Amino acid sequence: MKGKKNINAEFNEAFTTVAVFIEYYNKNIPSAYPKATEGALIAFKATYPGLFEKGESWSIDKHRKRLMDWLPSYREVAIA
């Protein structure tokens, strides 16, 4: 249908907050895959600062695949 926007494409390309990214990411990955946490995303951002030219914003399109590749190697450190 001509002129009809793809809502999923718009959401995937949009930049959003870390909380919205975590919720969407965890809801849409296979259940056996590691879940994203705020701590993991902070570490990811520190590891790949070049992916964050827009500051604090996250994008499903831009960050999801790289995060999926990186997340299994991440081990969250518990602070006592």
mmCIF file of the N, C-alpha and C atoms, coordinates in Angstrom:
data_MODEL
# 
_entry.id   MODEL 
# 
loop_
_atom_site.group_PDB 
_atom_site.id 
_atom_site.type_symbol 
_atom_site.label_atom_id 
_atom_site.label_alt_id 
_atom_site.label_comp_id 
_atom_site.label_asym_id 
_atom_site.label_entity_id 
_atom_site.label_seq_id 
_atom_site.pdbx_PDB_ins_code 
_atom_site.Cartn_x 
_atom_site.Cartn_y 
_atom_site.Cartn_z 
_atom_site.occupancy 
_atom_site.B_iso_or_equiv 
_atom_site.pdbx_formal_charge 
_atom_site.auth_seq_id 
_atom_site.auth_comp_id 
_atom_site.auth_asym_id 
_atom_site.auth_atom_id 
_atom_site.pdbx_PDB_model_num 
ATOM 1   N N  . MET A 1 1  ? 0.834  -1.180  0.000  1.00 0.00 ? 1  MET A N  1 
ATOM 2   C CA . MET A 1 1  ? 0.000  0.000   0.000  1.00 0.00 ? 1  MET A CA 1 
ATOM 3   C C  . MET A 1 1  ? 0.880  1.244   0.000  1.00 0.00 ? 1  MET A C  1 
ATOM 4   N N  . LYS A 1 2  ? 0.645  2.063   -0.936 1.00 0.00 ? 2  LYS A N  1 
ATOM 5   C CA . LYS A 1 2  ? 1.430  3.264   -1.111 1.00 0.00 ? 2  LYS A CA 1 
ATOM 6   C C  . LYS A 1 2  ? 1.069  4.305   -0.047 1.00 0.00 ? 2  LYS A C  1 
ATOM 7   N N  . GLY A 1 3  ? 2.108  4.958   0.486  1.00 0.00 ? 3  GLY A N  1 
ATOM 8   C CA . GLY A 1 3  ? 1.873  6.031   1.443  1.00 0.00 ? 3  GLY A CA 1 
ATOM 9   C C  . GLY A 1 3  ? 1.701  5.567   2.877  1.00 0.00 ? 3  GLY A C  1 
ATOM 10  N N  . LYS A 1 4  ? 1.594  4.283   3.105  1.00 0.00 ? 4  LYS A N  1 
ATOM 11  C CA . LYS A 1 4  ? 1.418  3.766   4.463  1.00 0.00 ? 4  LYS A CA 1 
ATOM 12  C C  . LYS A 1 4  ? 2.786  3.565   5.101  1.00 0.00 ? 4  LYS A C  1 
ATOM 13  N N  . LYS A 1 5  ? 2.978  4.117   6.272  1.00 0.00 ? 5  LYS A N  1 
ATOM 14  C CA . LYS A 1 5  ? 4.268  4.026   6.950  1.00 0.00 ? 5  LYS A CA 1 
ATOM 15  C C  . LYS A 1 5  ? 4.405  2.706   7.697  1.00 0.00 ? 5  LYS A C  1 
ATOM 16  N N  . ASN A 1 6  ? 5.612  2.202   7.728  1.00 0.00 ? 6  ASN A N  1 
ATOM 17  C CA . ASN A 1 6  ? 5.902  0.999   8.485  1.00 0.00 ? 6  ASN A CA 1 
ATOM 18  C C  . ASN A 1 6  ? 6.251  1.428   9.903  1.00 0.00 ? 6  ASN A C  1 
ATOM 19  N N  . ILE A 1 7  ? 5.352  1.200   10.839 1.00 0.00 ? 7  ILE A N  1 
ATOM 20  C CA . ILE A 1 7  ? 5.527  1.637   12.226 1.00 0.00 ? 7  ILE A CA 1 
ATOM 21  C C  . ILE A 1 7  ? 6.747  0.979   12.854 1.00 0.00 ? 7  ILE A C  1 
ATOM 22  N N  . ASN A 1 8  ? 6.975  -0.318  12.606 1.00 0.00 ? 8  ASN A N  1 
ATOM 23  C CA . ASN A 1 8  ? 8.136  -1.002  13.163 1.00 0.00 ? 8  ASN A CA 1 
ATOM 24  C C  . ASN A 1 8  ? 9.430  -0.400  12.654 1.00 0.00 ? 8  ASN A C  1 
ATOM 25  N N  . ALA A 1 9  ? 9.500  -0.085  11.367 1.00 0.00 ? 9  ALA A N  1 
ATOM 26  C CA . ALA A 1 9  ? 10.708 0.518   10.810 1.00 0.00 ? 9  ALA A CA 1 
ATOM 27  C C  . ALA A 1 9  ? 10.972 1.867   11.457 1.00 0.00 ? 9  ALA A C  1 
ATOM 28  N N  . GLU A 1 10 ? 9.934  2.666   11.645 1.00 0.00 ? 10 GLU A N  1 
ATOM 29  C CA . GLU A 1 10 ? 10.091 3.968   12.285 1.00 0.00 ? 10 GLU A CA 1 
ATOM 30  C C  . GLU A 1 10 ? 10.622 3.814   13.707 1.00 0.00 ? 10 GLU A C  1 
ATOM 31  N N  . PHE A 1 11 ? 10.069 2.864   14.466 1.00 0.00 ? 11 PHE A N  1 
ATOM 32  C CA . PHE A 1 11 ? 10.524 2.647   15.833 1.00 0.00 ? 11 PHE A CA 1 
ATOM 33  C C  . PHE A 1 11 ? 11.964 2.159   15.846 1.00 0.00 ? 11 PHE A C  1 
ATOM 34  N N  . ASN A 1 12 ? 12.299 1.226   14.981 1.00 0.00 ? 12 ASN A N  1 
ATOM 35  C CA . ASN A 1 12 ? 13.649 0.659   14.944 1.00 0.00 ? 12 ASN A CA 1 
ATOM 36  C C  . ASN A 1 12 ? 14.703 1.702   14.588 1.00 0.00 ? 12 ASN A C  1 
ATOM 37  N N  . GLU A 1 13 ? 14.354 2.660   13.756 1.00 0.00 ? 13 GLU A N  1 
ATOM 38  C CA . GLU A 1 13 ? 15.296 3.691   13.345 1.00 0.00 ? 13 GLU A CA 1 
ATOM 39  C C  . GLU A 1 13 ? 15.364 4.858   14.324 1.00 0.00 ? 13 GLU A C  1 
ATOM 40  N N  . ALA A 1 14 ? 14.344 5.029   15.138 1.00 0.00 ? 14 ALA A N  1 
ATOM 41  C CA . ALA A 1 14 ? 14.286 6.156   16.077 1.00 0.00 ? 14 ALA A CA 1 
ATOM 42  C C  . ALA A 1 14 ? 15.280 5.961   17.222 1.00 0.00 ? 14 ALA A C  1 
ATOM 43  N N  . PHE A 1 15 ? 15.727 7.066   17.768 1.00 0.00 ? 15 PHE A N  1 
ATOM 44  C CA . PHE A 1 15 ? 16.583 7.021   18.947 1.00 0.00 ? 15 PHE A CA 1 
ATOM 45  C C  . PHE A 1 15 ? 15.711 7.153   20.179 1.00 0.00 ? 15 PHE A C  1 
ATOM 46  N N  . THR A 1 16 ? 16.057 6.378   21.221 1.00 0.00 ? 16 THR A N  1 
ATOM 47  C CA . THR A 1 16 ? 15.217 6.301   22.403 1.00 0.00 ? 16 THR A CA 1 
ATOM 48  C C  . THR A 1 16 ? 16.070 6.246   23.667 1.00 0.00 ? 16 THR A C  1 
ATOM 49  N N  . THR A 1 17 ? 15.406 6.174   24.804 1.00 0.00 ? 17 THR A N  1 
ATOM 50  C CA . THR A 1 17 ? 16.099 6.092   26.088 1.00 0.00 ? 17 THR A CA 1 
ATOM 51  C C  . THR A 1 17 ? 16.588 4.666   26.335 1.00 0.00 ? 17 THR A C  1 
ATOM 52  N N  . VAL A 1 18 ? 17.509 4.543   27.264 1.00 0.00 ? 18 VAL A N  1 
ATOM 53  C CA . VAL A 1 18 ? 18.035 3.227   27.624 1.00 0.00 ? 18 VAL A CA 1 
ATOM 54  C C  . VAL A 1 18 ? 16.913 2.329   28.165 1.00 0.00 ? 18 VAL A C  1 
ATOM 55  N N  . ALA A 1 19 ? 15.996 2.869   28.943 1.00 0.00 ? 19 ALA A N  1 
ATOM 56  C CA . ALA A 1 19 ? 14.905 2.068   29.517 1.00 0.00 ? 19 ALA A CA 1 
ATOM 57  C C  . ALA A 1 19 ? 14.001 1.492   28.428 1.00 0.00 ? 19 ALA A C  1 
ATOM 58  N N  . VAL A 1 20 ? 13.652 2.287   27.442 1.00 0.00 ? 20 VAL A N  1 
ATOM 59  C CA . VAL A 1 20 ? 12.806 1.813   26.341 1.00 0.00 ? 20 VAL A CA 1 
ATOM 60  C C  . VAL A 1 20 ? 13.560 0.781   25.512 1.00 0.00 ? 20 VAL A C  1 
ATOM 61  N N  . PHE A 1 21 ? 14.843 1.025   25.265 1.00 0.00 ? 21 PHE A N  1 
ATOM 62  C CA . PHE A 1 21 ? 15.662 0.078   24.507 1.00 0.00 ? 21 PHE A CA 1 
ATOM 63  C C  . PHE A 1 21 ? 15.722 -1.270  25.222 1.00 0.00 ? 21 PHE A C  1 
ATOM 64  N N  . ILE A 1 22 ? 15.993 -1.269  26.527 1.00 0.00 ? 22 ILE A N  1 
ATOM 65  C CA . ILE A 1 22 ? 16.087 -2.517  27.300 1.00 0.00 ? 22 ILE A CA 1 
ATOM 66  C C  . ILE A 1 22 ? 14.773 -3.285  27.237 1.00 0.00 ? 22 ILE A C  1 
ATOM 67  N N  . GLU A 1 23 ? 13.670 -2.598  27.444 1.00 0.00 ? 23 GLU A N  1 
ATOM 68  C CA . GLU A 1 23 ? 12.363 -3.256  27.433 1.00 0.00 ? 23 GLU A CA 1 
ATOM 69  C C  . GLU A 1 23 ? 12.080 -3.900  26.075 1.00 0.00 ? 23 GLU A C  1 
ATOM 70  N N  . TYR A 1 24 ? 12.291 -3.145  25.007 1.00 0.00 ? 24 TYR A N  1 
ATOM 71  C CA . TYR A 1 24 ? 12.029 -3.662  23.666 1.00 0.00 ? 24 TYR A CA 1 
ATOM 72  C C  . TYR A 1 24 ? 12.992 -4.801  23.318 1.00 0.00 ? 24 TYR A C  1 
ATOM 73  N N  . TYR A 1 25 ? 14.262 -4.607  23.595 1.00 0.00 ? 25 TYR A N  1 
ATOM 74  C CA . TYR A 1 25 ? 15.279 -5.610  23.296 1.00 0.00 ? 25 TYR A CA 1 
ATOM 75  C C  . TYR A 1 25 ? 14.966 -6.932  24.002 1.00 0.00 ? 25 TYR A C  1 
ATOM 76  N N  . ASN A 1 26 ? 14.742 -6.884  25.300 1.00 0.00 ? 26 ASN A N  1 
ATOM 77  C CA . ASN A 1 26 ? 14.489 -8.113  26.068 1.00 0.00 ? 26 ASN A CA 1 
ATOM 78  C C  . ASN A 1 26 ? 13.194 -8.804  25.661 1.00 0.00 ? 26 ASN A C  1 
ATOM 79  N N  . LYS A 1 27 ? 12.224 -8.040  25.238 1.00 0.00 ? 27 LYS A N  1 
ATOM 80  C CA . LYS A 1 27 ? 10.935 -8.591  24.823 1.00 0.00 ? 27 LYS A CA 1 
ATOM 81  C C  . LYS A 1 27 ? 11.035 -9.292  23.465 1.00 0.00 ? 27 LYS A C  1 
ATOM 82  N N  . ASN A 1 28 ? 12.013 -8.894  22.650 1.00 0.00 ? 28 ASN A N  1 
ATOM 83  C CA . ASN A 1 28 ? 12.067 -9.373  21.269 1.00 0.00 ? 28 ASN A CA 1 
ATOM 84  C C  . ASN A 1 28 ? 13.288 -10.229 20.933 1.00 0.00 ? 28 ASN A C  1 
ATOM 85  N N  . ILE A 1 29 ? 13.936 -10.791 21.933 1.00 0.00 ? 29 ILE A N  1 
ATOM 86  C CA . ILE A 1 29 ? 15.028 -11.732 21.663 1.00 0.00 ? 29 ILE A CA 1 
ATOM 87  C C  . ILE A 1 29 ? 14.583 -13.123 22.100 1.00 0.00 ? 29 ILE A C  1 
ATOM 88  N N  . PRO A 1 30 ? 15.233 -14.158 21.594 1.00 0.00 ? 30 PRO A N  1 
ATOM 89  C CA . PRO A 1 30 ? 14.890 -15.519 22.026 1.00 0.00 ? 30 PRO A CA 1 
ATOM 90  C C  . PRO A 1 30 ? 15.057 -15.652 23.549 1.00 0.00 ? 30 PRO A C  1 
ATOM 91  N N  . SER A 1 31 ? 14.215 -16.439 24.171 1.00 0.00 ? 31 SER A N  1 
ATOM 92  C CA . SER A 1 31 ? 14.208 -16.560 25.638 1.00 0.00 ? 31 SER A CA 1 
ATOM 93  C C  . SER A 1 31 ? 15.522 -17.096 26.204 1.00 0.00 ? 31 SER A C  1 
ATOM 94  N N  . ALA A 1 32 ? 16.246 -17.884 25.446 1.00 0.00 ? 32 ALA A N  1 
ATOM 95  C CA . ALA A 1 32 ? 17.514 -18.451 25.938 1.00 0.00 ? 32 ALA A CA 1 
ATOM 96  C C  . ALA A 1 32 ? 18.681 -17.475 25.819 1.00 0.00 ? 32 ALA A C  1 
ATOM 97  N N  . TYR A 1 33 ? 18.462 -16.355 25.171 1.00 0.00 ? 33 TYR A N  1 
ATOM 98  C CA . TYR A 1 33 ? 19.538 -15.397 24.941 1.00 0.00 ? 33 TYR A CA 1 
ATOM 99  C C  . TYR A 1 33 ? 19.720 -14.490 26.157 1.00 0.00 ? 33 TYR A C  1 
ATOM 100 N N  . PRO A 1 34 ? 20.949 -14.033 26.450 1.00 0.00 ? 34 PRO A N  1 
ATOM 101 C CA . PRO A 1 34 ? 21.165 -13.153 27.613 1.00 0.00 ? 34 PRO A CA 1 
ATOM 102 C C  . PRO A 1 34 ? 20.344 -11.873 27.515 1.00 0.00 ? 34 PRO A C  1 
ATOM 103 N N  . LYS A 1 35 ? 19.746 -11.499 28.616 1.00 0.00 ? 35 LYS A N  1 
ATOM 104 C CA . LYS A 1 35 ? 18.940 -10.282 28.691 1.00 0.00 ? 35 LYS A CA 1 
ATOM 105 C C  . LYS A 1 35 ? 19.836 -9.068  28.879 1.00 0.00 ? 35 LYS A C  1 
ATOM 106 N N  . ALA A 1 36 ? 19.388 -7.949  28.363 1.00 0.00 ? 36 ALA A N  1 
ATOM 107 C CA . ALA A 1 36 ? 20.098 -6.689  28.549 1.00 0.00 ? 36 ALA A CA 1 
ATOM 108 C C  . ALA A 1 36 ? 19.729 -6.106  29.911 1.00 0.00 ? 36 ALA A C  1 
ATOM 109 N N  . THR A 1 37 ? 20.704 -5.522  30.565 1.00 0.00 ? 37 THR A N  1 
ATOM 110 C CA . THR A 1 37 ? 20.482 -4.810  31.824 1.00 0.00 ? 37 THR A CA 1 
ATOM 111 C C  . THR A 1 37 ? 21.087 -3.421  31.677 1.00 0.00 ? 37 THR A C  1 
ATOM 112 N N  . GLU A 1 38 ? 20.734 -2.539  32.578 1.00 0.00 ? 38 GLU A N  1 
ATOM 113 C CA . GLU A 1 38 ? 21.299 -1.193  32.518 1.00 0.00 ? 38 GLU A CA 1 
ATOM 114 C C  . GLU A 1 38 ? 22.814 -1.244  32.691 1.00 0.00 ? 38 GLU A C  1 
ATOM 115 N N  . GLY A 1 39 ? 23.292 -2.092  33.597 1.00 0.00 ? 39 GLY A N  1 
ATOM 116 C CA . GLY A 1 39 ? 24.737 -2.239  33.800 1.00 0.00 ? 39 GLY A CA 1 
ATOM 117 C C  . GLY A 1 39 ? 25.444 -2.725  32.549 1.00 0.00 ? 39 GLY A C  1 
ATOM 118 N N  . ALA A 1 40 ? 24.846 -3.673  31.857 1.00 0.00 ? 40 ALA A N  1 
ATOM 119 C CA . ALA A 1 40 ? 25.438 -4.197  30.622 1.00 0.00 ? 40 ALA A CA 1 
ATOM 120 C C  . ALA A 1 40 ? 25.476 -3.111  29.556 1.00 0.00 ? 40 ALA A C  1 
ATOM 121 N N  . LEU A 1 41 ? 24.422 -2.320  29.458 1.00 0.00 ? 41 LEU A N  1 
ATOM 122 C CA . LEU A 1 41 ? 24.397 -1.271  28.448 1.00 0.00 ? 41 LEU A CA 1 
ATOM 123 C C  . LEU A 1 41 ? 25.393 -0.160  28.740 1.00 0.00 ? 41 LEU A C  1 
ATOM 124 N N  . ILE A 1 42 ? 25.630 0.130   30.007 1.00 0.00 ? 42 ILE A N  1 
ATOM 125 C CA . ILE A 1 42 ? 26.660 1.112   30.373 1.00 0.00 ? 42 ILE A CA 1 
ATOM 126 C C  . ILE A 1 42 ? 28.031 0.600   29.949 1.00 0.00 ? 42 ILE A C  1 
ATOM 127 N N  . ALA A 1 43 ? 28.306 -0.684  30.210 1.00 0.00 ? 43 ALA A N  1 
ATOM 128 C CA . ALA A 1 43 ? 29.586 -1.286  29.816 1.00 0.00 ? 43 ALA A CA 1 
ATOM 129 C C  . ALA A 1 43 ? 29.716 -1.335  28.295 1.00 0.00 ? 43 ALA A C  1 
ATOM 130 N N  . PHE A 1 44 ? 28.636 -1.660  27.606 1.00 0.00 ? 44 PHE A N  1 
ATOM 131 C CA . PHE A 1 44 ? 28.639 -1.708  26.140 1.00 0.00 ? 44 PHE A CA 1 
ATOM 132 C C  . PHE A 1 44 ? 28.960 -0.332  25.568 1.00 0.00 ? 44 PHE A C  1 
ATOM 133 N N  . LYS A 1 45 ? 28.324 0.677   26.120 1.00 0.00 ? 45 LYS A N  1 
ATOM 134 C CA . LYS A 1 45 ? 28.544 2.044   25.650 1.00 0.00 ? 45 LYS A CA 1 
ATOM 135 C C  . LYS A 1 45 ? 29.998 2.475   25.872 1.00 0.00 ? 45 LYS A C  1 
ATOM 136 N N  . ALA A 1 46 ? 30.587 2.071   26.991 1.00 0.00 ? 46 ALA A N  1 
ATOM 137 C CA . ALA A 1 46 ? 31.992 2.385   27.266 1.00 0.00 ? 46 ALA A CA 1 
ATOM 138 C C  . ALA A 1 46 ? 32.921 1.647   26.300 1.00 0.00 ? 46 ALA A C  1 
ATOM 139 N N  . THR A 1 47 ? 32.524 0.445   25.894 1.00 0.00 ? 47 THR A N  1 
ATOM 140 C CA . THR A 1 47 ? 33.317 -0.359  24.969 1.00 0.00 ? 47 THR A CA 1 
ATOM 141 C C  . THR A 1 47 ? 33.235 0.170   23.541 1.00 0.00 ? 47 THR A C  1 
ATOM 142 N N  . TYR A 1 48 ? 32.076 0.689   23.149 1.00 0.00 ? 48 TYR A N  1 
ATOM 143 C CA . TYR A 1 48 ? 31.843 1.168   21.784 1.00 0.00 ? 48 TYR A CA 1 
ATOM 144 C C  . TYR A 1 48 ? 31.364 2.630   21.767 1.00 0.00 ? 48 TYR A C  1 
ATOM 145 N N  . PRO A 1 49 ? 32.183 3.564   22.232 1.00 0.00 ? 49 PRO A N  1 
ATOM 146 C CA . PRO A 1 49 ? 31.744 4.968   22.276 1.00 0.00 ? 49 PRO A CA 1 
ATOM 147 C C  . PRO A 1 49 ? 31.445 5.554   20.896 1.00 0.00 ? 49 PRO A C  1 
ATOM 148 N N  . GLY A 1 50 ? 32.046 5.024   19.856 1.00 0.00 ? 50 GLY A N  1 
ATOM 149 C CA . GLY A 1 50 ? 31.794 5.520   18.509 1.00 0.00 ? 50 GLY A CA 1 
ATOM 150 C C  . GLY A 1 50 ? 30.386 5.275   18.009 1.00 0.00 ? 50 GLY A C  1 
ATOM 151 N N  . LEU A 1 51 ? 29.665 4.360   18.644 1.00 0.00 ? 51 LEU A N  1 
ATOM 152 C CA . LEU A 1 51 ? 28.278 4.075   18.255 1.00 0.00 ? 51 LEU A CA 1 
ATOM 153 C C  . LEU A 1 51 ? 27.287 5.064   18.857 1.00 0.00 ? 51 LEU A C  1 
ATOM 154 N N  . PHE A 1 52 ? 27.780 5.996   19.654 1.00 0.00 ? 52 PHE A N  1 
ATOM 155 C CA . PHE A 1 52 ? 26.890 6.893   20.383 1.00 0.00 ? 52 PHE A CA 1 
ATOM 156 C C  . PHE A 1 52 ? 27.154 8.360   20.059 1.00 0.00 ? 52 PHE A C  1 
ATOM 157 N N  . GLU A 1 53 ? 27.123 8.681   18.782 1.00 0.00 ? 53 GLU A N  1 
ATOM 158 C CA . GLU A 1 53 ? 27.303 10.054  18.358 1.00 0.00 ? 53 GLU A CA 1 
ATOM 159 C C  . GLU A 1 53 ? 26.140 10.938  18.816 1.00 0.00 ? 53 GLU A C  1 
ATOM 160 N N  . LYS A 1 54 ? 24.992 10.345  19.080 1.00 0.00 ? 54 LYS A N  1 
ATOM 161 C CA . LYS A 1 54 ? 23.804 11.085  19.509 1.00 0.00 ? 54 LYS A CA 1 
ATOM 162 C C  . LYS A 1 54 ? 23.714 11.180  21.027 1.00 0.00 ? 54 LYS A C  1 
ATOM 163 N N  . GLY A 1 55 ? 24.812 10.989  21.725 1.00 0.00 ? 55 GLY A N  1 
ATOM 164 C CA . GLY A 1 55 ? 24.806 11.095  23.182 1.00 0.00 ? 55 GLY A CA 1 
ATOM 165 C C  . GLY A 1 55 ? 24.279 9.852   23.856 1.00 0.00 ? 55 GLY A C  1 
ATOM 166 N N  . GLU A 1 56 ? 23.263 10.022  24.666 1.00 0.00 ? 56 GLU A N  1 
ATOM 167 C CA . GLU A 1 56 ? 22.713 8.935   25.470 1.00 0.00 ? 56 GLU A CA 1 
ATOM 168 C C  . GLU A 1 56 ? 21.714 8.055   24.724 1.00 0.00 ? 56 GLU A C  1 
ATOM 169 N N  . SER A 1 57 ? 21.339 8.428   23.530 1.00 0.00 ? 57 SER A N  1 
ATOM 170 C CA . SER A 1 57 ? 20.263 7.748   22.809 1.00 0.00 ? 57 SER A CA 1 
ATOM 171 C C  . SER A 1 57 ? 20.669 6.381   22.268 1.00 0.00 ? 57 SER A C  1 
ATOM 172 N N  . TRP A 1 58 ? 19.695 5.491   22.272 1.00 0.00 ? 58 TRP A N  1 
ATOM 173 C CA . TRP A 1 58 ? 19.866 4.131   21.757 1.00 0.00 ? 58 TRP A CA 1 
ATOM 174 C C  . TRP A 1 58 ? 18.914 3.922   20.586 1.00 0.00 ? 58 TRP A C  1 
ATOM 175 N N  . SER A 1 59 ? 19.313 3.091   19.640 1.00 0.00 ? 59 SER A N  1 
ATOM 176 C CA . SER A 1 59 ? 18.496 2.774   18.480 1.00 0.00 ? 59 SER A CA 1 
ATOM 177 C C  . SER A 1 59 ? 18.525 1.262   18.249 1.00 0.00 ? 59 SER A C  1 
ATOM 178 N N  . ILE A 1 60 ? 17.359 0.677   18.090 1.00 0.00 ? 60 ILE A N  1 
ATOM 179 C CA . ILE A 1 60 ? 17.281 -0.763  17.813 1.00 0.00 ? 60 ILE A CA 1 
ATOM 180 C C  . ILE A 1 60 ? 18.082 -1.067  16.548 1.00 0.00 ? 60 ILE A C  1 
ATOM 181 N N  . ASP A 1 61 ? 17.869 -0.278  15.525 1.00 0.00 ? 61 ASP A N  1 
ATOM 182 C CA . ASP A 1 61 ? 18.541 -0.483  14.244 1.00 0.00 ? 61 ASP A CA 1 
ATOM 183 C C  . ASP A 1 61 ? 20.061 -0.410  14.370 1.00 0.00 ? 61 ASP A C  1 
ATOM 184 N N  . LYS A 1 62 ? 20.551 0.559   15.102 1.00 0.00 ? 62 LYS A N  1 
ATOM 185 C CA . LYS A 1 62 ? 21.985 0.804   15.170 1.00 0.00 ? 62 LYS A CA 1 
ATOM 186 C C  . LYS A 1 62 ? 22.705 -0.056  16.208 1.00 0.00 ? 62 LYS A C  1 
ATOM 187 N N  . HIS A 1 63 ? 22.055 -0.389  17.315 1.00 0.00 ? 63 HIS A N  1 
ATOM 188 C CA . HIS A 1 63 ? 22.748 -1.015  18.439 1.00 0.00 ? 63 HIS A CA 1 
ATOM 189 C C  . HIS A 1 63 ? 22.388 -2.480  18.712 1.00 0.00 ? 63 HIS A C  1 
ATOM 190 N N  . ARG A 1 64 ? 21.228 -2.940  18.272 1.00 0.00 ? 64 ARG A N  1 
ATOM 191 C CA . ARG A 1 64 ? 20.760 -4.285  18.631 1.00 0.00 ? 64 ARG A CA 1 
ATOM 192 C C  . ARG A 1 64 ? 21.723 -5.386  18.200 1.00 0.00 ? 64 ARG A C  1 
ATOM 193 N N  . LYS A 1 65 ? 22.108 -5.417  16.948 1.00 0.00 ? 65 LYS A N  1 
ATOM 194 C CA . LYS A 1 65 ? 22.961 -6.509  16.437 1.00 0.00 ? 65 LYS A CA 1 
ATOM 195 C C  . LYS A 1 65 ? 24.313 -6.528  17.137 1.00 0.00 ? 65 LYS A C  1 
ATOM 196 N N  . ARG A 1 66 ? 24.928 -5.372  17.275 1.00 0.00 ? 66 ARG A N  1 
ATOM 197 C CA . ARG A 1 66 ? 26.237 -5.308  17.936 1.00 0.00 ? 66 ARG A CA 1 
ATOM 198 C C  . ARG A 1 66 ? 26.103 -5.753  19.395 1.00 0.00 ? 66 ARG A C  1 
ATOM 199 N N  . LEU A 1 67 ? 25.029 -5.334  20.077 1.00 0.00 ? 67 LEU A N  1 
ATOM 200 C CA . LEU A 1 67 ? 24.805 -5.745  21.465 1.00 0.00 ? 67 LEU A CA 1 
ATOM 201 C C  . LEU A 1 67 ? 24.597 -7.257  21.555 1.00 0.00 ? 67 LEU A C  1 
ATOM 202 N N  . MET A 1 68 ? 23.838 -7.822  20.630 1.00 0.00 ? 68 MET A N  1 
ATOM 203 C CA . MET A 1 68 ? 23.604 -9.277  20.637 1.00 0.00 ? 68 MET A CA 1 
ATOM 204 C C  . MET A 1 68 ? 24.909 -10.047 20.484 1.00 0.00 ? 68 MET A C  1 
ATOM 205 N N  . ASP A 1 69 ? 25.827 -9.535  19.676 1.00 0.00 ? 69 ASP A N  1 
ATOM 206 C CA . ASP A 1 69 ? 27.122 -10.193 19.484 1.00 0.00 ? 69 ASP A CA 1 
ATOM 207 C C  . ASP A 1 69 ? 28.001 -10.064 20.727 1.00 0.00 ? 69 ASP A C  1 
ATOM 208 N N  . TRP A 1 70 ? 27.916 -8.935  21.398 1.00 0.00 ? 70 TRP A N  1 
ATOM 209 C CA . TRP A 1 70 ? 28.784 -8.626  22.533 1.00 0.00 ? 70 TRP A CA 1 
ATOM 210 C C  . TRP A 1 70 ? 28.266 -9.193  23.860 1.00 0.00 ? 70 TRP A C  1 
ATOM 211 N N  . LEU A 1 71 ? 26.979 -9.195  24.067 1.00 0.00 ? 71 LEU A N  1 
ATOM 212 C CA . LEU A 1 71 ? 26.375 -9.531  25.357 1.00 0.00 ? 71 LEU A CA 1 
ATOM 213 C C  . LEU A 1 71 ? 26.771 -10.899 25.927 1.00 0.00 ? 71 LEU A C  1 
ATOM 214 N N  . PRO A 1 72 ? 26.889 -11.954 25.143 1.00 0.00 ? 72 PRO A N  1 
ATOM 215 C CA . PRO A 1 72 ? 27.278 -13.242 25.727 1.00 0.00 ? 72 PRO A CA 1 
ATOM 216 C C  . PRO A 1 72 ? 28.663 -13.221 26.388 1.00 0.00 ? 72 PRO A C  1 
ATOM 217 N N  . SER A 1 73 ? 29.535 -12.328 25.967 1.00 0.00 ? 73 SER A N  1 
ATOM 218 C CA . SER A 1 73 ? 30.874 -12.260 26.550 1.00 0.00 ? 73 SER A CA 1 
ATOM 219 C C  . SER A 1 73 ? 30.913 -11.347 27.781 1.00 0.00 ? 73 SER A C  1 
ATOM 220 N N  . TYR A 1 74 ? 29.847 -10.624 28.042 1.00 0.00 ? 74 TYR A N  1 
ATOM 221 C CA . TYR A 1 74 ? 29.799 -9.687  29.177 1.00 0.00 ? 74 TYR A CA 1 
ATOM 222 C C  . TYR A 1 74 ? 29.412 -10.428 30.456 1.00 0.00 ? 74 TYR A C  1 
ATOM 223 N N  . ARG A 1 75 ? 30.113 -10.143 31.494 1.00 0.00 ? 75 ARG A N  1 
ATOM 224 C CA . ARG A 1 75 ? 29.792 -10.691 32.817 1.00 0.00 ? 75 ARG A CA 1 
ATOM 225 C C  . ARG A 1 75 ? 29.568 -9.527  33.767 1.00 0.00 ? 75 ARG A C  1 
ATOM 226 N N  . GLU A 1 76 ? 28.359 -9.385  34.231 1.00 0.00 ? 76 GLU A N  1 
ATOM 227 C CA . GLU A 1 76 ? 28.027 -8.287  35.134 1.00 0.00 ? 76 GLU A CA 1 
ATOM 228 C C  . GLU A 1 76 ? 28.676 -8.524  36.483 1.00 0.00 ? 76 GLU A C  1 
ATOM 229 N N  . VAL A 1 77 ? 29.286 -7.514  37.031 1.00 0.00 ? 77 VAL A N  1 
ATOM 230 C CA . VAL A 1 77 ? 29.970 -7.602  38.310 1.00 0.00 ? 77 VAL A CA 1 
ATOM 231 C C  . VAL A 1 77 ? 29.020 -7.105  39.404 1.00 0.00 ? 77 VAL A C  1 
ATOM 232 N N  . ALA A 1 78 ? 28.808 -7.935  40.385 1.00 0.00 ? 78 ALA A N  1 
ATOM 233 C CA . ALA A 1 78 ? 27.966 -7.543  41.515 1.00 0.00 ? 78 ALA A CA 1 
ATOM 234 C C  . ALA A 1 78 ? 28.775 -6.694  42.475 1.00 0.00 ? 78 ALA A C  1 
ATOM 235 N N  . ILE A 1 79 ? 28.198 -5.602  42.906 1.00 0.00 ? 79 ILE A N  1 
ATOM 236 C CA . ILE A 1 79 ? 28.864 -4.727  43.867 1.00 0.00 ? 79 ILE A CA 1 
ATOM 237 C C  . ILE A 1 79 ? 28.289 -5.020  45.250 1.00 0.00 ? 79 ILE A C  1 
ATOM 238 N N  . ALA A 1 80 ? 29.162 -5.381  46.174 1.00 0.00 ? 80 ALA A N  1 
ATOM 239 C CA . ALA A 1 80 ? 28.710 -5.763  47.516 1.00 0.00 ? 80 ALA A CA 1 
ATOM 240 C C  . ALA A 1 80 ? 28.517 -4.549  48.397 1.00 0.00 ? 80 ALA A C  1 
# 
